[in-house]
Structure formats: C-alpha cells, structure tokens
Amino acid sequence: MGKSQRIQLIIRVFLLIINGIIVFSCFKNNYIINGIGFSLIVIFQIFLFLDYIKKVLGDIEKSIDCLLFEDYTNTISATKRKNSLYNKTAQLLEKHRKKSLQNSSEKLIFTNIIESLSFGMLILRKDNSNAIEVFQLNHAFVNFLDIPKYYRWELLKEKIGPLQDFIQEWKAIKHTLTISVNENKETFFLKTSLTETKEHEYLVVSLETIQQLIDKKEKESWYKLMNVMSHEIINTITPISSLAQNLDSLIHTDSSEETLDELSQGLKIIKRRSQDLTTFVDNYRKLAELPIPKKIKLNLTELIRGVIVLFNSEFEQKDIMVSFNNTGDFYVNGDKNQIEQVIINLISNAIHAVYNCKHRLIDIRLEQDENRTHMFIKDTGVGISKEIKDNIFVPYYTTRKNGAGIGLTLSKSIIEAHNGSIRFVSKEEYTEFQVTYM
C-alpha cells in the first residue's frame, strides 16, 4: 500500500474514532440532539470510508478479472501507478500480456510447422473426464482423406473411416492400412504416439502414403550411396594425382637411374590404383545392370550342399564347424547362378564374422510354410553393432579390410528380383540372416 493511501486510511479511522467519542459523550450527558447529529456524521463517514475501500479494491478486482479471463485491454493510468499497489498490479498485467503474446506467437509458429509437413498430422487432446478435442490438424491429413477440416472431434471422427477404430484404442501403434478415398483405394502408414501432461493426454497421429515412405527411403539410399561412392573415388584419385605431379617434377629435373626407378615404382602404383578404380566401377555395374533372373525349378538343398563343398578347405583351414542337417528336398523357382551367389555371399560373411571367435560355428537350415521357403544362415560371431546396422545393405559400405562392400547389396537385389526378402537378427553372441523365397 502506498504512503498516501496509508495517510488517508489513518485520517479516516482517526476521524471515525473522534466522532465516535463525541457521540458517546453527547448521549452520556443527555445531549440527545447533538448526539443524533454527530451520529449522522459518523454514519456518513463510515459510508465514505467503505466507498473508498470499495473503489480501491474494485480496481484491483477488475485487474484480477482481466488476468482470469485473459483480457489485457484494461490499463492503469500513470497517476494511479504512483501508488505502489496499483503499480504492482499494472506490472502483473503487463507481464501476463507479454506472456500471452509469446504463447500466441509460439502457437502460430507451431501451427505453421504442422501445416508445412508433407504427411498428415492430427493431434487429439483428452482431459481427465475423457472428453476428446482436436488440438491440431493440418491440411495434408484432410487432403489425404478428402474430408472437411473439422475441429470438433464428434464431426471429424465420422469422416475418417477405419482410422477411427485405431485412434479410439488411444495407444501407440504402427500399422499399414488401405482406405477408399473417392472410390480409389490408397494405402497409408499410420503411426500414433502418446504424450501426457498434468491435465491432458495427447495422441499424436501421423499419416503417410506408402509412396511417400518409398520416396523417403529412396532419397536416403541415394544419399548414402553418393557418400560412399564419392569417398571411394576421391580416395583412389587423390594419390594418383599427387603421384603424377611428383613424377612430372622428377622427369623435368633429373634423369638418373635412381629417378627412373622412382618413376617405375610410381607408374606401378598408378596402375594398381587405376585397377582398384576399375574394379569399383565393375562392381557398380554388377549392381546397376543385374540381369533379369532366368527362373527354373531349383533344389535349394542340393545347391547349399554344393556351396558348402566349395568352402570345405577354408572351413578346415580356419577350424570352422558347419551344420546343415536338412535331409528333405526344398524346391524354389529361381536363377541358379544368382541364388548360388547369394548363398556364397552369406556364407563368406559368416566365415569373416566367426574368424576371430573362440567358438566358430555356422548353422544353415531350411524351413517351409505355406507357399514360402525360408533359408537361415546363422553364425556365432560377435554380432553387428548398432552403429552399422542401418548401413550393411548400402552399396560399397564394408568393415572388412579388403571387402568390396557389394556382397549384401547384391544379395538383397537378387532376392528382391525373385520377389523374396532378406533380413537379419543380430545379438552380441550371434547373427542370423533369413532369406525368404516366395
């Protein structure tokens, strides 16, 4: 409370006390008329005092109402702000006004970010009474489904078809589903996640077309491929360029026998590096120009046994045990040379994986269910680290000193050309590749 307000309150209270004493004295001494007169003055003073208090508290209450209802149009004049109470109230209003403007700006930025996304985004909010409302909804979401942009959940849920069933589960899921949009069927990838605050629970729903996912993966693959290719080419060309400059300098400055020997060694290095680059280009051609499979009925069991025979000497030399106990014949339709190349690549990788291990075992088995045949090649190596798991099918990516980095990439391309799939499971104590033939 300000100094002037304290003085006014003291004066008003003092006057009330004095008048009260006078009224008491008048009635005590039987001055009835005087007592009545001073009583009226006391009542009037009380009225003025209450009006003053009401006026002060009224301004404060008005400011509090503005804060409660987020109405920041109320202002406090400079004259009133000389009073510390009014000044602090004005500062509080100003603080919340700025915070409200900041929140509005951040919400606008957040909305613009959501709207700029190429995939559909829907964010739902649920309070403690389980009432659901639409918190955010972008154009991509409604455009995918060709529906109006409703911000009332009661209206929106009637328009999103089978999505409603997954959303009502209100849990984190990943799912692929097909939705009819204007009599055309479109396949989407649906992903949901949950976020909780003290008062609300949010469900974030993202919706992507399968083509978007394919395009994204394709861009990522090309980016990784370009990185590896540029790295490989630069590593090959840089020493050649540097060596060529040194040889040119030697030719122009000295022609002794020692210089001729250096020149001969340099030319050999250039030849070797050029051969490495030629090998690199040939490997790229293998990937880029993979021939169409010439499919015939193959006995996969016999094909695996034949490849094992090819590696027998290496197995014995490196003390590697190989287990392949399938007695039945498993048949697939495929290109004999290409399928054989896949088996060779996977067994070669398994040999490399177990080479430095105490327990060296490669287990190969075949299984069949319905119209699919599965080939499993498991090794007891140290496993594939998390850092390289995403890169093992990237062309030219290798952790082997003399590896070309195309074995697994070529194997994946061959299997996919046969309408099959290849994947792996890797733990600390083993790695298993599974090839599925359709």
C-alpha positions in Angstrom: 0.0 0.0 0.0 1.3 3.5 -0.9 2.1 6.2 1.6 -0.8 8.5 0.5 -3.3 5.6 1.0 -1.9 4.8 4.4 -2.3 8.5 5.4 -5.9 8.6 4.1 -6.8 5.5 6.0 -5.2 6.8 9.2 -7.1 10.1 8.9 -10.4 8.5 8.2 -10.0 6.0 11.0 -8.9 8.8 13.4 -12.0 10.9 12.4 -14.3 8.0 13.0 -12.8 7.4 16.4 -13.1 11.1 17.4 -16.7 11.3 16.2 -17.5 8.1 18.0 -16.1 9.5 21.2 -18.2 12.8 20.7 -21.4 10.8 20.1 -20.7 8.7 23.2 -20.2 11.8 25.3 -23.3 13.5 23.9 -25.6 10.6 24.8 -23.9 10.2 28.1 -24.5 13.8 29.1 -28.1 13.7 27.7 -27.3 16.0 24.7 -29.6 13.9 22.6 -30.0 16.3 19.6 -26.2 16.8 19.4 -25.7 13.1 19.7 -28.1 12.4 16.9 -26.3 15.0 14.7 -22.9 13.6 15.3 -24.3 10.0 14.8 -25.4 11.1 11.3 -21.9 12.4 10.7 -20.3 9.1 11.8 -22.7 7.2 9.5 -21.7 9.4 6.6 -18.0 9.0 7.4 -18.5 5.2 7.5 -20.2 5.3 4.1 -17.3 7.4 2.7 -14.8 5.0 4.2 -16.5 1.9 2.7 -16.8 3.7 -0.6 -13.1 4.5 -0.6 -12.2 0.8 0.2 -14.6 -0.4 -2.4 -13.1 1.9 -5.0 -9.5 0.7 -4.2 -10.5 -3.0 -4.2 -12.7 -2.5 -7.3 -9.7 -1.5 -9.4 -7.7 -4.5 -8.1 -10.6 -6.9 -8.7 -11.0 -5.6 -12.2 -7.4 -6.3 -12.9 -7.7 -9.8 -11.4 -10.7 -10.5 -13.6 -8.7 -9.4 -16.6 -6.0 -12.0 -15.7 -8.6 -14.7 -15.1 -10.3 -14.2 -18.5 -7.0 -13.3 -20.3 -8.4 -9.9 -21.3 -5.5 -7.5 -21.4 -7.4 -4.4 -22.6 -7.6 -2.9 -19.2 -4.9 -0.2 -18.4 -4.0 1.6 -15.3 -3.3 5.3 -15.6 0.1 6.9 -14.8 -1.5 8.8 -12.0 -2.7 5.7 -10.3 0.5 3.9 -10.9 2.2 6.3 -8.5 0.6 4.2 -5.9 2.7 1.1 -5.3 -0.3 -1.3 -5.1 -1.6 -0.1 -8.5 1.9 -0.1 -9.9 2.5 -3.7 -9.0 -1.0 -4.7 -10.4 -0.1 -2.9 -13.7 3.3 -4.8 -13.8 1.5 -8.1 -13.3 -0.9 -7.3 -16.1 2.0 -6.3 -18.4 3.9 -9.5 -17.6 0.9 -11.7 -18.4 0.2 -9.6 -21.5 3.7 -10.3 -22.8 3.5 -14.0 -21.9 0.1 -14.2 -23.7 1.6 -12.6 -26.9 4.6 -15.0 -26.7 2.3 -18.0 -26.3 0.2 -16.8 -29.3 3.4 -16.4 -31.4 4.7 -19.8 -30.4 1.3 -21.4 -31.2 1.3 -19.7 -34.6 4.8 -21.0 -35.4 3.9 -24.5 -34.2 0.7 -24.4 -36.4 2.8 -23.2 -39.4 5.2 -26.1 -38.9 2.4 -28.6 -38.7 0.9 -27.2 -41.8 4.2 -27.3 -43.7 4.5 -31.1 -43.2 4.1 -33.2 -46.3 2.5 -36.0 -44.2 -0.8 -35.9 -42.4 -0.8 -34.8 -38.8 -3.7 -35.0 -36.3 -3.2 -34.2 -32.6 -6.0 -35.1 -30.2 -6.3 -34.0 -26.6 -8.2 -35.8 -23.8 -8.8 -34.3 -20.3 -9.4 -36.1 -17.0 -13.1 -36.6 -17.9 -12.1 -38.4 -21.1 -13.5 -35.7 -23.3 -11.6 -35.6 -26.6 -11.0 -32.5 -28.7 -8.9 -31.7 -31.8 -5.8 -29.9 -30.7 -4.1 -29.7 -34.2 -5.0 -30.8 -37.7 -3.1 -30.0 -40.9 -4.2 -29.7 -44.5 -2.2 -32.8 -45.6 -4.3 -35.0 -43.3 -7.7 -33.8 -44.6 -6.4 -33.8 -48.2 -5.3 -37.4 -48.0 -8.8 -38.4 -46.9 -10.6 -35.7 -48.9 -12.7 -34.6 -45.9 -13.6 -31.2 -44.4 -11.3 -29.7 -41.9 -13.4 -30.2 -38.8 -12.0 -29.1 -35.4 -14.8 -30.9 -33.4 -14.0 -34.5 -32.8 -17.6 -35.5 -32.9 -17.8 -34.4 -36.5 -14.3 -35.4 -37.6 -14.5 -39.0 -36.3 -17.5 -39.7 -38.6 -15.4 -38.8 -41.6 -12.1 -40.6 -41.1 -13.5 -44.1 -41.7 -11.4 -47.1 -40.4 -8.9 -44.7 -38.8 -11.4 -44.1 -36.0 -11.0 -47.7 -34.8 -7.2 -47.4 -34.4 -7.5 -43.9 -32.8 -10.1 -45.0 -30.2 -7.6 -47.6 -28.9 -5.7 -44.5 -27.7 -2.3 -46.2 -27.6 1.0 -46.1 -29.6 0.8 -48.2 -32.7 2.3 -48.6 -36.2 0.0 -50.0 -38.8 -0.4 -50.2 -42.6 -4.0 -49.9 -43.8 -5.9 -49.3 -47.1 -8.6 -46.6 -47.2 -11.1 -45.9 -50.0 -10.9 -42.2 -51.0 -13.4 -41.2 -53.6 -13.8 -44.8 -54.8 -10.0 -45.1 -55.1 -8.0 -47.2 -52.7 -4.9 -45.7 -51.1 -2.5 -47.4 -48.8 -1.2 -45.5 -45.8 1.2 -46.0 -43.0 -0.3 -45.0 -39.7 1.7 -44.1 -36.6 0.5 -42.9 -33.2 2.3 -41.9 -30.1 1.1 -40.7 -26.6 2.2 -37.7 -24.5 0.9 -36.9 -21.1 0.8 -33.7 -19.1 -0.7 -32.9 -15.7 -4.1 -32.1 -17.1 -4.3 -33.6 -20.5 -3.3 -36.6 -22.5 -2.3 -36.1 -26.2 -2.5 -38.6 -29.0 -0.3 -37.7 -32.0 -1.4 -39.3 -35.2 0.8 -39.2 -38.4 -0.4 -40.5 -41.7 1.9 -41.1 -44.7 1.2 -42.6 -48.1 3.3 -45.7 -48.9 4.7 -43.8 -51.9 6.0 -41.1 -49.5 7.8 -43.7 -47.5 9.3 -45.2 -50.6 10.4 -41.8 -51.8 12.0 -41.1 -48.4 13.8 -44.4 -48.3 15.0 -43.9 -51.9 16.4 -40.5 -51.1 18.2 -41.8 -48.0 19.6 -44.7 -50.0 20.9 -42.4 -52.8 22.4 -40.1 -50.3 24.3 -42.9 -48.6 25.3 -44.3 -51.9 26.7 -41.0 -53.2 28.6 -40.5 -49.9 30.3 -43.9 -50.2 30.9 -43.5 -54.0 32.5 -40.1 -53.6 34.6 -41.3 -50.7 35.8 -44.3 -52.7 36.6 -42.3 -55.9 38.4 -39.5 -54.0 40.5 -42.0 -52.1 41.6 -43.5 -55.4 42.1 -40.4 -57.4 43.9 -38.2 -54.8 47.1 -40.3 -54.5 47.2 -40.8 -58.3 47.0 -37.0 -58.9 49.6 -36.3 -56.2 51.9 -39.1 -57.6 51.6 -37.9 -61.1 52.7 -34.4 -60.1 55.7 -35.8 -58.3 56.7 -37.9 -61.3 56.3 -35.0 -63.7 58.6 -33.0 -61.5 61.2 -35.8 -61.5 61.2 -36.1 -65.2 61.9 -32.4 -65.7 64.6 -32.1 -63.0 66.6 -35.3 -63.1 67.1 -38.3 -65.4 69.4 -40.5 -63.3 68.9 -44.2 -62.8 67.6 -43.7 -59.3 65.0 -41.3 -60.8 64.0 -43.9 -63.4 63.5 -46.4 -60.6 61.2 -44.0 -58.7 59.4 -43.3 -61.9 58.9 -47.1 -62.5 57.5 -47.5 -58.9 55.2 -44.6 -59.3 53.8 -45.9 -62.5 53.1 -49.3 -60.8 51.3 -47.5 -58.0 49.2 -45.6 -60.6 48.4 -48.8 -62.4 47.4 -50.6 -59.2 45.1 -47.7 -58.1 43.6 -47.5 -61.6 42.8 -51.2 -61.4 41.2 -50.6 -58.0 39.0 -47.9 -59.6 38.2 -50.2 -62.5 37.2 -52.9 -60.0 35.0 -50.4 -58.2 33.3 -49.4 -61.5 32.8 -53.0 -62.4 31.2 -53.7 -59.0 28.8 -50.8 -59.6 27.9 -52.2 -63.0 27.1 -55.5 -61.3 24.6 -53.7 -59.1 23.2 -51.4 -61.8 22.9 -54.0 -64.5 21.7 -57.0 -62.6 20.2 -59.3 -65.3 16.6 -60.5 -65.2 16.5 -63.9 -63.4 16.2 -66.9 -65.6 14.0 -68.9 -63.3 13.9 -72.7 -63.2 12.9 -75.2 -60.6 15.9 -75.5 -58.2 16.7 -78.0 -55.5 17.8 -75.5 -52.8 19.0 -78.3 -50.5 21.5 -79.6 -53.2 22.5 -76.0 -54.1 23.5 -75.3 -50.5 25.4 -78.6 -50.2 27.3 -77.7 -53.4 28.3 -74.3 -52.0 29.5 -75.9 -48.7 31.7 -78.2 -50.7 33.3 -75.1 -52.3 34.2 -73.7 -48.9 35.3 -77.1 -47.3 39.1 -76.3 -47.5 38.6 -72.9 -45.9 36.4 -74.4 -43.2 39.2 -76.9 -42.3 41.9 -74.3 -42.5 40.1 -71.8 -40.2 38.7 -74.6 -37.9 35.1 -73.6 -38.6 32.2 -76.1 -37.9 29.3 -76.1 -40.4 25.9 -77.5 -39.5 23.4 -78.3 -42.3 21.2 -81.2 -41.3 18.3 -80.8 -43.8 17.6 -84.2 -45.3 14.5 -83.3 -47.3 14.5 -81.5 -50.6 13.3 -77.9 -50.8 12.4 -76.6 -54.2 12.2 -72.9 -55.3 11.9 -71.2 -58.6 14.9 -69.1 -59.3 18.0 -68.3 -61.3 20.6 -70.9 -60.3 23.7 -68.7 -60.7 22.1 -65.8 -58.8 20.7 -67.8 -55.9 24.1 -69.6 -55.6 25.8 -66.2 -55.5 23.6 -65.2 -52.6 24.4 -68.3 -50.6 28.2 -67.8 -51.3 28.0 -64.2 -50.2 26.2 -65.0 -46.9 28.5 -67.9 -46.0 31.5 -65.8 -46.9 30.3 -63.1 -44.5 29.6 -65.7 -41.8 33.2 -67.0 -42.2 34.5 -63.5 -41.7 32.3 -63.0 -38.6 33.5 -66.1 -36.7 37.2 -65.9 -37.8 38.4 -64.2 -34.6 36.0 -66.1 -32.2 36.8 -68.9 -29.9 33.6 -70.9 -30.8 33.3 -71.0 -34.6 30.1 -72.4 -35.9 27.9 -71.7 -39.0 24.4 -73.2 -38.8 22.4 -73.4 -42.0 18.8 -74.7 -42.1 15.8 -74.6 -44.4 12.1 -74.3 -43.4 8.9 -74.1 -45.3 5.4 -72.7 -44.5 2.5 -72.5 -46.9 4.0 -71.2 -50.2 7.2 -69.7 -48.7 10.6 -71.3 -48.2 13.0 -69.8 -45.6 16.8 -70.2 -45.6 18.6 -69.3 -42.3 22.3 -68.8 -42.1 23.5 -68.2 -38.5 27.0 -67.6 -37.2 28.4 -67.4 -33.7 30.3 -64.1 -34.4 30.2 -61.0 -32.2 27.1 -59.7 -34.0 26.5 -56.5 -35.9 26.9 -53.3 -33.9 24.1 -50.8 -33.7 26.3 -48.2 -35.4 26.4 -50.1 -38.7 23.1 -52.0 -38.7 21.4 -49.4 -40.9 24.3 -49.4 -43.4 25.0 -53.1 -44.1 22.9 -53.1 -47.3 24.3 -49.8 -48.5 26.5 -50.3 -51.6 30.2 -50.2 -51.0 29.8 -50.0 -47.3 32.1 -52.5 -45.6 34.0 -53.1 -42.4 36.3 -55.7 -44.0 39.8 -54.5 -44.9 39.7 -56.0 -48.4 35.9 -56.1 -48.9 34.2 -54.5 -51.9 31.1 -53.7 -50.0 28.6 -55.1 -52.6 28.0 -58.6 -51.3 25.0 -58.0 -49.2 23.7 -55.2 -51.5 23.9 -57.6 -54.5 22.3 -60.4 -52.5 19.4 -58.1 -51.5 18.9 -57.0 -55.1 18.9 -60.6 -56.3 16.4 -61.8 -53.7 14.1 -58.8 -54.3 14.3 -59.6 -58.1 13.0 -63.1 -57.1 10.1 -61.4 -55.2 11.6 -62.5 -51.9 13.0 -60.7 -48.9 16.2 -60.8 -46.8 16.6 -59.6 -43.2 18.8 -60.2 -40.3 18.7 -60.5 -36.5 21.9 -59.7 -34.6 22.8 -60.1 -31.0 26.1 -60.0 -29.1 26.6 -63.7 -29.5 25.3 -64.4 -33.0 24.0 -63.0 -36.3 21.3 -64.8 -38.4 20.3 -63.9 -41.9 16.9 -65.1 -43.1 16.1 -65.3 -46.8 12.5 -65.9 -47.8 11.6 -67.2 -51.3 8.0 -66.8 -52.4 
